[in-house]
Amino acid sequence: LLFLKNVSADCGGSLQCDSCSGCGGTQSCTTYGTFTTGQCSGACIDITCQIGTGQQATGNYTQRDGQTYWTPQGNYPNTVCTSICGNPEICPSSQSCISETYTRSCSPPGCGGSDPPSDPTSTPTPTPPSSVLLLGNLQQDIDAVAASNLCSQTSNLPLNPNGFTINVTNTAAPSTMYNTAYTIDGWWVNTKSTGSTYTVTLDLSNQGGEINYACSCPAPLDPSNPYLCRYTGVSSPNNQVNFYLKEYNLSNDSWFQVFGGNLFGRYGVSNNIPYTFCSLYDNCQAALTAPLPGSGNLYSSGFAIANTNSTHSISSSNSEGYGHSFLHLGEREENVNSYAVSTDLNQLNFDYFRNLAKDEIHSVGDGEDLEPLLSDWTSNAWWNNDETNFVEVYGNVNIDETQGFNLTDGQSLVVFVHGNLILDDSDISNGDLNKITSVDVGSFLAFFVSGDILITADVGYELNPLSPTVPIVSNINSNIEGVFVADHDLIIQSKTEVGEVPPDRKFIGSGTFVSATENFR
């Protein structure tokens, strides 16, 4: 790994402490912040860290067990700080977080004392005056709901993200802006006006560090910008103006990859692989096409293929000059990042496959939306366990985990849908292991759809942005199995498309997924 020399950092921007217990007790405090690398060079970093006004801590970076640690000099014990200098090929600027935990003596309210000023890492914070009229904090959303015009939840889980602002305006005079003050416990503003109403806006767009937070309750003003949310009509005084947030990692926006297979795109293949983020974690394979799970054969990964004549129509990175950097893993040796353009892909549409079945099709539906049960079909007189069964449905088809589309014991089914196919997880509270469709070895399941195929935002595993490889991609862990061919769009829906807060769920599909004529997204 390559690292930076002569970095300065503002790590006094955030301070969190647990509560005191008993007079003369102790509490554990953590101060943290970010530094921004500007170049990648050298093997050791000398760092000067601005702790507070007129206070500095200096230290050195050392490398141990493949990680980089900050070892401060002076009275700064128990400090651990990891750093990665981004993509070693591109070396873009990146950010890393410094966190330091220490123990200090303290006196809770009512004990006749206060925190001693001797702690070199603490920065005094203002105390809200007795006349403060609006007060709140930022909290992690576990079950927040909106009641009236404010949100609340069952437990307090305060957060102190780096780089947020809160603006307060008077509803009757929007040009009047009030400046907020911050403490380790939240934010406050003295509006100097009782009986009035206010607009309170939270802006999280200037955060730094590995994990960012996005608005959850209240919801973002614009689903495409999860970092801006607002309360309106907030009465004064009010001490419960809390914003509830969820984790959202900018480096890991929605992306896809293929294991052990090719990608075909009539108009191109474009997918921004989050190399810098992925390279931080074990088992995260930062490539558009990766080897089969569990395979030691690096040549089992596929190729990106397109009908276009332009090499720019295939890309795995939006960094200028590096569009083909992450088509394959670097260990693929002589054919790493190979691809093909100017090909002649056959256009096999819905009608083509439908005509192959000819008169063996059994028709169901009358044009209305249908939620079929597989057991209704397998119990019918026309079902044959020894042959492929062809079913034609007129109308949109909706399938979730309750409808039993799990093919076993050599069963074979091909469904032609004159409409759209929607695949959904109807009860995500039931756990992440819901399989919408599954196919045992020796069985077969295929859907050919004249319209769109939509896999909803609820299908997949709840994702911890710090554990992107969990669960491992495998047939056992797949949410949907089979062959899925759409004459129009094949859509794996994101949360922003339905007005929800990222991160998106981790969808694992096993089989063949095709958008025959338009878009795969």
Secondary structure, DSSP 8 states (H G I E B T S, - for coil): ----SSEEEEEEEEEEE----STT-EEEEEEEEEEE------S--EEEEEEETTEEEEEEEEEETTEEEEEEESS--SEE-----S-TTT----EEEEEEEEEEE---TTSS----TT-TT--------TT--EEE-EEE-SS-EEETTEEE-SS--EE--SS-EEEEEETTEEEEEE--EEETTEEEE----SS-EEEEEEE-TT--SS-EEEEEES-EEETTEEEEEEEEEEESSBS---EEEEEE-GGG-S---EESS-EEESS-EE----HHHHTTSTT---SSEE--TT---GGGS--EEESSS-GGGEES--STT-TTTTSS-GGGGGGTT-EE-S-------HHHHHHHHGGGEEEE--SS-B---HHHHHTSTT--TTS-EEEEEES-EEE-TTS-EEE-TT-EEEEEEES-EEE--S-GGG-TT--SEEE-TT-EEEEEESS-EEE-TTSSB---TT-TT-S---STT-SEEEEEEESS-EEE--TGGGT--S---B--EEEEEEESSS-B-
